[in-house]
Amino acid sequence: MQPHQQILTFVLTTKFGIMRFSLFLLLWCSLTVVSAANLPPGGLAAAEVSGVITDESGMPLIGATVLEEGTTNGTVTDLDGRFTINTTTEDPHLVVTYTGYQSQIIQVGTQTNFEIVMLEDSETLDEVVVVGYGIQKKRDVTASISSLNDEQIKKIATSSGVEAMQGQVSGVDIVSGGGRPGANPSIRIRGRRSLSASNDPLFVIDGIPQTSGTSAIADINPQDIESMEILKDAAGTAIYGSRGSNGVVIITTKRGSAGRTIVSYDGYYGGTSATNTVDMMNGEEFAAMKRESQRDGWNGAIPPDEEVFQDPTELESIAMGRSTDFQDLVLNDGWQMNHQLGVRGGTEATQFNISLGYFDEQGIISNMDFRRYTARVNLDQNIGSIFQAGISFTLSNSLQNYGSNATLGEALANNPLGVPYNEDGSVRFLPTNDGIRTNPLSELVENAYIDDRRVTRLFAPLYLKANLMPGLVFTTNFGPDIRYYRRGEFRGSLTNDNRGGPADAGVTNSQDFGYTWENILNYNRTLGESNDLGLTFLQSIQALRYEQNSVDVVNLPYEEQLFYNIGTAEVKGDLNSTLSEWQLASFMARATYSIQDKYLLQASLRADGSSRLAKGNQWNYFPGVSLGWRVGEEAFLDGAGWLNDLKLRVSYGEVGNTAVSPYSTQGALQRTVYAWDESPAFGFALRDIPNAELSWEVSKTLNAGIDFDILNGRVNGSFEVYRTNTEDILLARNLPPTSGYSNVLQNIGSTQTKGAEMVLGAGILRNPTGLSWDVDFNISGYRESITELALTDDEGNPIDDVGNGWFIGQPLNVFYDYNKIGIYQANEVELADSRENKVPGEIKLEDLDGDGVITPADRMILGSDVPDFFGGLTNRFEYRGVDFSFFLFFRQGQMISSNFHRGNNSLFARYNNLDVDYWTIDNPTNANPRPNENQESPRNGSTLSYFDGSFVKLRNVQLGYNLPDNVVSRIGLSRLRFYVSGQNLWFASDYDTYDPETQDIIPTTKIILGGLRATF
């Protein structure tokens, strides 16, 4: 690691380092703001006007903007709230603006000195966030909550709203789904907690908790989303009880409002291509490797080409100098487009928002694509003065042609001396005489390989609200959710799977029918003059029924029938069907109390009862409490005019994870074969032992944070630390053979996660000419550790589970292997033989225990996939309708175990290989072992697959122009915006293949697009 990297790692990964770094950034931004605030105005002076600008209490407002109306002549107030401006017009009017306050227009007349008092803007002060089963003023929030608005979401061109969060929300680590169209990203909020259950957060859409992880949002058009709130600490997520341990993402879709009807269109089209390609060997390099692989031993002679190359195609290619880049043949340019048409408006009685969406992406491999159609109707109806009813109706249909991983895998592994096409231009199924390596282009022939996945979803939450009395509101929500899934598979004879054998096909059908019914009572009242009380009570029932059936067939009479007439073929394997049902009953109470807008308290308790658990263990209780102190409202800070808000908060909560699958407590049977009168027969035998004591996994989190806002919002941010202990993790405990079972599932594991997060926003520049520059920065880091496992020593202390790769005190996923320290050289014949029974040219391992022999005891923890820190940096510039922004996403310090390198760096010389520096007697490198035709994979080849996965990505860059109002109004529009954008245009990393973020076989794509937004 370079010195500057060591310093940066220390600064960003230690508690005191983060504090110093935070203060440094805060000071830097503050000085920059102050200096920018004093930029001199332009223009010719006709009269000098001066004055002072204060709030209602007489405190000077620093950085208020004073602009001469109708000109670009302006200035800003100094540290005492004073300003001086030279007016240039005959009848000057001054426009005075300050964030959080109502703007004013002052007529100058003959007056030359003014005392201007600004009034607070109640709409800004009362900004609210969705907290689950209600809303709260943002300034009164005491839990850890982050928000994204629709403008931030729309910046990223993606099929999933989850990816829009990447790098923009502290503590939320999102990994892209890669280059396959329609692939879902993964999301982790403050790390992982469970070893055996899902670590996906709970998604709540329009008030209804979802049951299907990240796929729940895959059917939602990102452009229909108004806001996303991310609840990160247990005090915030405790109201969701047994489903809140991994965090909660609350999604609110756009609704109508009273006023004129607004018609809008938002669309873009762009071209995609691979962000990076892999440097594989060409024909000449492959031939050299194959010759080397057949050397007589590690230092003998190389046979002549007639003996090395037995395939005439290879010899012909060598003679002709012919080489085929199969990767280049398979990877093409793709495209992506999105169209959204919306109608929004209403009256005081009825408000509506209607939208139609169409998303289409053609992948960079021709048989991979994704299309989605969405229709949404959000309707709110006031019924008299007491009742309000509404619906959020969503219908979506998506089709994903998933494609085959073997297509690109074959392209990378294929012999570059092979020939891809026959003389007539048709695809040559075997590029060489090697029957193992098939032509990847054969799977791209129309209808040769199909993996067709269709999802139709109807999600239609309804609500009825009754205003029973001032401050008391009753709401009942009912959210039906119906999802149909159909997967059709077909693999023709000439595909990698069948290699000339009979075609096969399969069909899988599944359906989910779920519903949520919630009854909520909210009471809000002001006590005295400045104390606010809020009470929420909830009763909820959620249920899901899941059915699935599937069949696979072989020997189709006609390949043209694909998977549509499988009754004419032979059944391949078993017919399968599945039924799963569960219910969750809940009660919740929450209280919030604010004293003089300074001292804040929130407490909640939720009780969940699950049908997944056995009687006696079905119910559990999940408390949460948080405190806040708005220090900035205290009298002793009245003189700090630069301080707008300062809030300290601390919270504690307990939440659960429904890790127990339905029926797990009851045990299970499995079908088996036994002898009946010397003939085989089917019967059933015990498979899993019942355990009625199974219960919830429970996470307990302590969180402390500080929020600040200074210089009237020009600099704002937060810093927080947390620790989560998760107990009763489900693990399998081994049983003695005499029990008749191999293991039993029990609540016996525990983990700990702790970390820190920082968010910083700054208005670097607010120039009266219209130029502005804003910066948003966030950085997060966390540490995972396992504290208890199923295995114990003789004294009952937890010990490592090496077989599963779990180690006490280490992260949940570590890389446990030998450490490669080089390649055995020609002068190490005896050492290679005595230590590892190897010869020069093979991988040399570290003798960890120093006993002179490599044994399993020499394995070590090389690293983990947990980054030291990750985050994002956004810069936004605006000037007179033109805006430019760029967004950098970074992840630092995690290790990658690359299956890609394991499969493409075997140096076996039968398959193509990464173009690496390999050892020969004439090239004594320490990087890679010698080619060897007798080893399909080099011994200890896994040690070649570990890399530093750190990277920085230019995730998004956008240039846009909003036409002036007086121009768009002439053509009957209220807004018209043009923009061009690019995503994943650049990244920096030491990882030398497709993408260190995804490590997928399908390369991540970059896109350059043009878009249009119009409002009528």
Secondary structure, DSSP 4 states (H G I P E B T S, - for coil): --HHHHHHHHHHHSHHHHHHHHHHHHHHHHHHHHHHHTPPP-S--SEEEEEEEE-TTSPBPTT-EEEETTSS-EEE--TTSEEEEEE-SSS-EEEEE-TTB--EEEE-TT--EEEEEPPB-HHHHT-EEE-SSSEEEGGG--S-EEEEEHHHHHTS--S-TTGGGTTTSTTEEEE---SSTTPPPEEEESS---SSS--PPEEEETTEE-SSTTHHHHTS-GGGEEEEEEE-SHHHHGGGGGG-TT-EEEEEE----SEEEEEEEEEEEEEEEES----B--HHHHHHHHHHHTSSTTTSPPPPHHHH---HHHHHHHHHT----HHHHH---EEEEEEEEEEEEE-SSEEEEEEEEEEEEE-SSTT-EEEEEEEEEEEEEEETTTEEEEEEEEEEEEEEE---HHHHHHHHHS-TTS--B-TTS-B-S-SSS-TTS--GGGGGSTTTEEEEEEEEEEE--EEEEEEEETTEEEEEEEEEEEEEEEEEEEE-SSSTTTTTS--EEEEEEEEEEEEEEEEEEEEEEEETTTEEEEEEEEEEEEEEEEEEEEEEEE--S-GGGTTS-GGGSEE-S--EEEEEEEEEEEEEEEEEEEETTTEEEEEEEEEEEETTSPTTSSEEEEEEEEEEEEGGGSGGGTT-TTEEEEEEEEEEEEEEE--SPTTGGG-EEEEEEEEETTEEEEEEEEEE---TT---EEEEEEEEEEEEEETTTTEEEEEEEEEEEEEEEEEEEE--GGGS-SEEEEEEEEEEEEEEEEEEEEEEEE-TTSEEEEEEEEEEEEEEEEEE-S-B-TTS-B--BGGGTB-BTS-SSEEEE--EEEE--TT-HHHHHHHHS--TTSEEE--TT-SSS--GGG-EEEEES--SEEEEEEEEEEETTEEEEEEEEEEES-EEE-HHHHHH----SSS--B---B-BTTB--SSBPPP-TT-SS-TTGGGGGEEE--EEEEEEEEEEEEPPHHHHGGGT-SEEEEEEEEEEEEEEES--SS-TTT--SSPPEEEEEEEEEEE-
